[in-house]
Amino acid sequence: MSIPTFGLGTFRLTGQAVIDSVKSALALGYRVIDTAQIYKNEAEVGQAIAESGVPRSELFITTKIWVDNYAADKLIPSLRDSLNKLRTDYVDLLLIHWPAPGNGVELREYMTALAEAKKLGLTRHIGVSNFNIELTRQAIDAVGEGEIATNQIELSPYLQNDKLTAYLKEQGITVTSYMTLAYGKVLKDPVLAEIAAKHKATVAQVALAWALQLGYAVIPSSTKRENLASNLLARGLKLDADDMARIATLERNGREVSPDGLAPAWD
Ligand SMILES: NC(=O)c1ccc[n+]([C@@H]2O[C@H](COP(=O)([O-])OP(=O)(O)OC[C@H]3O[C@@H](n4cnc5c(N)ncnc54)[C@H](OP(=O)(O)O)[C@@H]3O)[C@@H](O)[C@H]2O)c1
């Protein structure tokens, strides 16, 4: 089971901004797009893909089920609605967006519905997002070993998630790092700036290359074509052991996102 390692995020982008971002990214060679029901941009993402002319078979599209749609009778209908908006018959990866422990739907119920979506061919892969170790364990228990392709989690040089990533590696679950740039915060980091200067790279490229080198998938977003283009070049940047060791020291539990009622008890 392989999750492509370099994608485009679309959180916060709506209307023409998301259409422009997705079209620029596809023109630059991106083929992986991450959206979600709650981003309210699936229709625009679908429009941008259609207008780009890139064949569906070349694309890897991820969407995420929002917490209102976790009940067994809602999850698949909500996915069909997402597919209509995205103008496709299937997504490549379908995620549970947040564990939302208090929302009244048991984990086993929504994980079973997610697995059913895969059986119906509405998604190629399934996964979770923002799950801690214990909830990931329960999710594996609900759908079976080898079924969960990824856990998409906030992960940056300032929030390295060592315990959770070790567990996911052990389970063969790909880590997808979201907000690898900590929504821009790590771009001002002096250590990353030194490493970037040494490699004649940008700080964003260093942060992304660090995550890629650890074996994680990344999905940086940008509204700017030049940032989309330069971020993609992180794939060719090779950090050395000394760079990786220095970045490891930047950990500071720098979590940016932890919504009440949705987030788990973080590891
Ligand atoms: N599963 C979840 O709960 C969850 C939560 C949050 C995010 N996500 C996903 O992860 C994706 C990435 O997260 P994110 O978009 O919040 O944050 P991010 O990728 O860490 O950072 C995006 C920010 O960085 C800037 N940026 C990007 N490349 C840059 C560059 N080369 N130089 C300077 N600035 C740069 C962008 O500004 P410009 O537009 O000016 O370039 C934007 O403000 C989201 O879009 C979404 O798809 C998932």
The ligand as a Gaussian input file, in Angstrom:
#p B3LYP/6-31G(d) Opt

LIG

0 1
 N       -6.037000      16.685000       8.945000
 C       -6.124000      17.864000       9.504000
 O       -6.780000      18.042000      10.547000
 C       -5.411000      19.010000       8.889000
 C       -5.221000      20.197000       9.618000
 C       -4.521000      21.231000       9.023000
 C       -4.032000      21.087000       7.737000
 N       -4.241000      19.934000       7.040000
 C       -3.770000      19.759000       5.639000
 O       -2.386000      20.067000       5.591000
 C       -2.173000      21.069000       4.610000
 C       -0.969000      21.887000       4.993000
 O       -1.207000      22.659000       6.145000
 P       -1.391000      24.258000       6.107000
 O       -1.791000      24.646000       4.748000
 O       -2.269000      24.616000       7.216000
 O        0.005000      24.788000       6.529000
 P        1.492000      24.707000       5.947000
 O        1.559000      23.945000       4.684000
 O        2.376000      24.372000       7.106000
 O        1.765000      26.219000       5.658000
 C        1.068000      26.936000       4.702000
 C        1.521000      28.383000       4.865000
 O        2.888000      28.474000       4.545000
 C        3.092000      29.410000       3.516000
 N        4.077000      28.854000       2.605000
 C        3.989000      27.703000       1.888000
 N        5.117000      27.509000       1.199000
 C        5.914000      28.557000       1.467000
 C        7.214000      28.929000       1.037000
 N        7.900000      28.165000       0.198000
 N        7.746000      30.088000       1.522000
 C        7.044000      30.850000       2.385000
 N        5.817000      30.563000       2.827000
 C        5.258000      29.413000       2.368000
 C        1.765000      29.614000       2.859000
 O        1.656000      30.961000       2.461000
 P        1.550000      31.397000       0.899000
 O        0.164000      31.047000       0.477000
 O        1.825000      32.853000       1.000000
 O        2.614000      30.632000       0.156000
 C        0.784000      29.337000       3.984000
 O        0.576000      30.526000       4.736000
 C       -3.507000      21.824000       4.608000
 O       -3.642000      22.639000       3.474000
 C       -4.483000      20.687000       4.679000
 O       -4.655000      20.114000       3.407000
 C       -4.912000      18.890000       7.608000

